[in-house]
Amino acid sequence: MEILEQDKKRIGQALFVFLIILCAYFAVRVFSEVKMVSLFDESAEPATVSFSGHGEVTAVPDIANIYFTISKDAATVKEAQASVAAVEKKALDILKAKKIEDKDIKTTDASFSPKYEYKTAICPQPADGASSYYCGGGKQVIVGYTASESINVKVRNTDDAATIMQELGATGVSNLNGPSFAVDNEDGLKAEARKKAIDDAKMKAESLAKDLGVKLGKIRGFSEPENYPIYAGKAEMMSLDSVRNAAAPAQLPKGENIISSDVTITYELK
C-alpha cells in the first residue's frame, strides 16, 4: 500500500509539471500570434496627433500693376480696329518712354462684336381719321461694330505709376484701373512664410509631447491650404476721371503686403 501511495504521488507530480509545460506552450503560442497580428495587420493604425502652425512675412510692394481697355465703335470691323490701334500706339509710346519692357506689357483680350438696333418696318399711313396701328415686320439690324483690347502693364519703378496712369488717361483709353501694388518675388516669400509655419507647428508638438510625457513618431500627414497676400497698408486706386482731371500726378502710398502660411502636421505617437 505504501508503494501505491508513492506511485500516485509521483504520477500527480508528473501531471502537475506536464500541465505547467502545456500552459507555458500555449501562452507562448498566443503571444506569438498577437505579435504577428500587430506586425502585419495594417488596420491597426497607431495613435496620431495633429498640430497647426502659422507663419507670415511682410514686404513693401516693388511692382505696380496697371490695367486698361481700349474700346472703339465704327461702321466696319476694320475701321473699329484701326481706331483701337491708333490709341494703342499712343499708349505703347508712353510706356516705352517710361522704359517699360515688352515682357511687362501683356494683351489679355482682343475682340470685336457687332452692334444691333431694332428697326421697325415702315407702315402704310392710316386713312384720314383712322388710328395708328402696328403692322409688324421689325427686326434686329447691324448698325456697326465695337472693337476692344485689354492690356496689363507691370511697372517696376512704382514711383512712375501715377505719372503713367495720368498720361495713359489722356490717350483716349476707355477704361483705366490701378495701380495694384504687389511683390514680384511672391513665391520666395511664400516659401519663407511656410517654413515659419512649419517651425511653429513643430515647436507646439514638442512642447505638448514633453508635457504629456509621450514621444513623437514619424510624420503621418501634412496640409497647407491656399494663402493669399494681405494688404496691410492702403493702396489708393485711381479712377479714370481722377487721372484725367489731376493737375499733377499724385504720390500713391504703397503700403505693406503680408504673405502668410498656415499648415497642419500630423505625428504618430510612440
C-alpha positions in Angstrom: 0.0 0.0 0.0 2.8 2.3 0.8 4.3 1.7 -2.7 0.9 2.5 -4.3 0.7 5.8 -2.4 4.2 6.8 -3.6 3.4 5.9 -7.2 0.2 8.0 -7.0 2.2 10.9 -5.6 4.9 10.6 -8.4 2.1 10.4 -11.0 0.4 13.5 -9.6 3.7 15.5 -9.6 4.3 14.4 -13.2 0.8 15.5 -14.3 1.3 18.9 -12.5 4.6 19.5 -14.3 3.0 18.5 -17.6 0.2 20.9 -17.1 2.6 23.7 -16.3 4.6 22.9 -19.5 1.4 22.8 -21.5 0.2 26.1 -20.2 3.5 27.7 -21.0 3.4 26.3 -24.5 0.0 27.7 -25.2 1.0 31.1 -23.7 4.0 31.3 -26.0 1.8 30.4 -29.0 -0.8 33.1 -28.1 1.8 35.7 -27.6 3.4 34.9 -30.9 0.1 35.1 -32.7 -0.7 38.5 -31.1 2.7 39.8 -32.1 2.4 38.7 -35.7 -1.0 40.3 -36.0 0.3 43.6 -34.6 3.2 43.5 -37.1 1.2 42.7 -40.2 -2.4 43.9 -39.6 -2.4 47.2 -41.4 -5.8 48.0 -39.9 -4.2 48.6 -36.5 -3.4 52.3 -37.0 -1.1 53.9 -34.5 -2.4 56.8 -32.4 -1.8 60.2 -34.0 -2.0 63.9 -33.0 -2.1 67.0 -35.2 -0.7 70.5 -34.7 -1.3 73.7 -36.6 1.3 76.3 -37.3 1.2 79.9 -38.6 3.9 82.0 -40.2 4.0 85.3 -42.0 6.4 87.7 -43.6 5.9 91.3 -44.6 7.3 93.1 -47.7 7.0 96.5 -49.3 5.5 96.2 -52.8 8.0 96.6 -55.5 5.8 96.5 -58.6 2.6 98.3 -59.7 0.1 96.6 -62.0 -2.0 98.9 -64.3 -4.9 97.6 -66.4 -6.6 99.5 -69.2 -9.0 98.8 -72.1 -9.3 100.5 -75.5 -12.8 100.3 -77.0 -14.0 101.9 -80.2 -17.1 101.9 -82.3 -17.2 102.2 -86.1 -19.3 101.3 -89.2 -17.0 98.4 -90.1 -14.7 96.0 -88.2 -11.7 97.3 -90.0 -12.4 100.9 -89.0 -13.1 100.0 -85.4 -9.8 98.0 -85.1 -7.9 100.9 -86.8 -9.2 103.3 -84.1 -8.2 100.9 -81.4 -4.7 100.5 -82.9 -4.3 104.3 -83.0 -4.9 104.7 -79.3 -2.8 101.6 -78.6 0.2 103.1 -80.3 -0.1 106.3 -78.2 -0.3 104.1 -75.1 2.7 102.0 -76.1 4.8 105.1 -76.9 4.1 106.4 -73.4 5.1 103.0 -71.8 8.3 102.8 -73.8 9.3 106.4 -72.9 9.0 105.2 -69.3 11.3 102.3 -70.0 8.6 99.6 -69.6 10.0 96.5 -71.2 8.0 94.4 -73.7 7.8 91.4 -71.3 5.9 93.6 -68.8 3.2 94.6 -71.3 0.6 91.9 -71.9 -2.5 91.9 -74.0 -5.1 89.9 -72.2 -8.1 90.2 -74.6 -8.7 91.4 -78.1 -12.1 91.1 -79.7 -14.8 92.7 -81.8 -18.6 92.4 -81.8 -21.5 93.7 -83.9 -23.8 96.4 -82.6 -27.5 95.9 -83.1 -30.5 98.1 -83.2 -34.2 97.2 -83.6 -35.6 98.7 -86.7 -39.4 98.8 -87.1 -41.0 98.5 -90.5 -42.4 101.5 -92.3 -46.2 101.0 -92.1 -48.7 102.5 -94.6 -50.2 105.7 -93.5 -53.7 105.2 -92.0 -56.7 106.7 -93.8 -58.0 110.1 -92.6 -59.3 109.8 -89.1 -58.1 106.2 -88.6 -56.0 105.4 -85.5 -52.3 104.4 -85.9 -51.6 100.7 -85.9 -48.7 98.2 -85.7 -48.1 96.4 -88.9 -45.2 94.2 -87.7 -42.1 93.4 -89.7 -39.5 94.9 -87.3 -36.1 93.2 -86.9 -32.6 93.5 -85.4 -30.1 95.0 -87.8 -26.3 95.6 -87.5 -25.5 99.3 -87.3 -21.8 99.0 -86.6 -19.0 97.2 -84.8 -17.2 97.5 -81.5 -13.5 96.5 -81.3 -11.7 96.3 -77.9 -8.4 95.4 -76.5 -7.4 94.9 -72.8 -3.8 95.3 -71.7 -2.0 94.7 -68.4 1.2 96.6 -67.5 3.7 95.8 -64.8 5.5 98.9 -63.6 8.8 98.1 -61.8 9.5 101.6 -60.8 6.5 102.1 -58.6 7.1 105.9 -58.3 6.2 106.2 -62.0 2.8 104.6 -61.6 0.8 107.8 -61.1 2.5 109.6 -64.0 2.0 106.7 -66.3 -1.7 106.5 -65.4 -2.2 110.2 -66.0 -0.6 110.1 -69.4 -2.5 107.0 -70.4 -5.7 108.7 -69.4 -5.1 111.4 -71.9 -4.7 109.0 -74.8 -8.4 108.1 -75.1 -8.5 104.7 -73.3 -11.9 103.5 -72.4 -11.2 102.0 -69.0 -8.2 102.5 -66.7 -7.6 100.7 -63.4 -4.8 100.6 -60.9 -2.3 100.8 -59.7 -2.4 97.5 -57.9 0.7 97.1 -55.8 2.3 93.7 -55.4 5.5 91.9 -54.6 7.3 90.5 -57.7 9.0 87.6 -55.9 6.0 86.4 -54.0 6.9 82.7 -54.3 10.1 83.2 -52.3 8.1 85.0 -49.6 5.5 82.2 -49.6 8.3 79.6 -49.0 9.7 81.7 -46.1 6.3 82.0 -44.5 5.7 78.3 -44.9 9.0 77.5 -43.2 7.9 79.7 -40.2 4.6 77.9 -40.1 6.2 74.5 -40.0 8.6 75.6 -37.3 5.7 76.9 -35.3 3.8 73.6 -35.6 6.9 71.6 -34.6 7.5 73.8 -31.6 3.9 73.2 -30.4 4.3 69.5 -31.0 7.5 69.2 -29.0 6.1 71.3 -26.1 2.9 69.2 -25.8 4.7 65.9 -26.1 7.0 67.0 -23.2 4.0 68.0 -21.1 2.2 64.7 -21.8 5.3 62.5 -21.3 5.0 60.9 -24.8 7.3 60.7 -27.8 6.5 61.8 -31.3 7.0 59.3 -34.1 7.2 59.9 -37.8 5.0 62.4 -39.7 1.8 60.9 -41.0 0.3 63.9 -42.7 0.9 67.5 -43.9 -1.5 70.1 -45.3 -1.4 73.7 -46.3 -4.5 75.5 -47.7 -4.1 78.2 -50.3 -3.0 81.5 -48.7 -3.4 84.9 -50.3 -1.4 88.1 -49.6 -2.9 90.7 -47.2 -2.5 94.3 -48.0 -1.8 95.9 -44.6 -1.3 99.5 -46.0 -3.8 101.4 -48.0 -3.1 101.3 -51.7 -5.1 104.0 -53.4 -6.8 103.2 -56.7 -7.0 106.0 -59.2 -10.2 106.3 -61.3 -10.1 107.4 -65.0 -11.8 110.7 -64.1 -9.4 111.4 -61.3 -6.5 110.7 -63.6 -7.7 112.9 -66.4 -8.6 115.8 -64.0 -5.5 115.7 -61.9 -3.3 118.8 -62.1 -0.2 116.8 -61.1 0.5 113.1 -60.6 -0.3 112.0 -57.0 2.2 110.2 -54.8 0.4 107.0 -54.1 1.0 105.1 -50.8 2.2 101.5 -51.5 1.5 100.2 -48.0 2.8 96.8 -47.0 1.9 93.3 -48.0 1.7 90.4 -45.6 2.3 86.9 -47.0 1.1 84.2 -44.6 1.0 80.4 -44.4 -1.0 78.0 -42.3 0.0 74.4 -42.1 -1.2 71.3 -40.2 1.3 68.4 -39.3 0.1 65.0 -38.1 2.5 62.9 -36.0 2.4 59.3 -34.8 2.6 58.8 -31.0 5.1 56.3 -29.7 
